[in-house]
Amino acid sequence: MFRTMDTMELHIGIQNIARELTFDVDQTAEEIEAAVAEAISSNGIFIVSDTKGRKALIPASTLAYVSVGEDEPRRVGFGHA
């Protein structure tokens, strides 16, 4: 999966669902945090768009967790620490 330098990887856990949703987003961690906080405080819907323009609409009441962070580049070869 190709990511540019300014994308973030977003993992979303949904209650009672074994698999998490994973998105590459162009938003900052602060923007994601604000959107999640707003959705939870208003008991609304958390909306996220990925880098390909796809959207996911998740009821805030079903969120288990949201994990956001910058990607580390994959290391290839032997001896990389």
N, C-alpha and C positions, 0 to 999 in steps of 0.2 A: 504494500500500500504506500503510495507516494504522498509525502506531506511536505508542505513548504515550511519555511522557518517560522512563519507567524501563525501557524495553526496550533490548536490545543487538542488534546485527546480528552474526551468526556465520557465517563462511564456512569450509567444510571441504573440503579437497582429498583425494581418494582416489587412491591409486597406480594408474596405468595407465587412469585415467578422465579424459577431456578436460574434462568439466564439473564445476564445484564445486557443493556443496550449500550453500544459503543458508537460514538460519533467523532468525526474530526470537524472542529468548528473554528471559525475565524474570530470569535469573540474572546475577550480577555477573561481571566478567572474572576475578576471583579464584576464584569457584566453578567456572567453566568450566576454568580452568587446573588446579585441583586434580583435577577429574574426569578430564581428559586425562592428567595425570601418573599418577594411580592406575591408569587403564586401561593405560597403556604399561608401568608398572613391574610390573603383574601379568600382562601379556600377555593382558589381558581384552578386554572390550567397552566402548566409549565410548557412553554412552546420553545422548541430548539430547532434550528436549521443547521444542516451540515454544509460542508464546503461544496457539495454538488447541488445544493438548492433544495434538497429533500427536507421535509419538516416532520417532526413528531410532536403530537399534542398529548400530554400526560396529565391526568388529574392529579393535583398536588396531594390529595388524600391518599393516593396509592404509592407515592414515592417512599422508598426505603432508604436510599442514599444517593448522593450525587458526588462523584469524584472527578476533579478536574486537575490537569497538570500538563506541563510541557513534556513533549516526547523527547526521549534521549535517542540519539542516533544509534542505529544498530552497529555493533562492532563485528568486524569480519576478520577471520584469520586466527592464528594462534598467538598466545602471549600477550593479548590485550587485557589489561587489568582495569 
